[in-house]
């Protein structure tokens, strides 16, 4: 048979519970960080491409022409032969997505666009973990 009165620890809980609930309700929620806007995303992607250009050069290779085509202040155009451009497109289409990049997301678009521009798949995969990649691929909701 159940006892008619609650035990001492349960009574203490009942007295403290309303205070805990009130304290939780009174605490202001932290303001969410604003999502990067389109200008921030473009700037991050261009900075990522500039970093890529530097990394390719440091490896003793020549970065594809027009790697940063379309970035503010860049007038370079993609002058690679059509077969090279098509090879990059095929590589981008066939590249498996790196961990954390969801199919159909803006992150997938940025990842595949880097490869289409001539970034080697292995380097694009490495750069998908870069903070600039996170900013470039963060969609506003």
Order of alpha helices (4+ residues) and beta strands (2+ residues): alpha-alpha-alpha-alpha-alpha-alpha
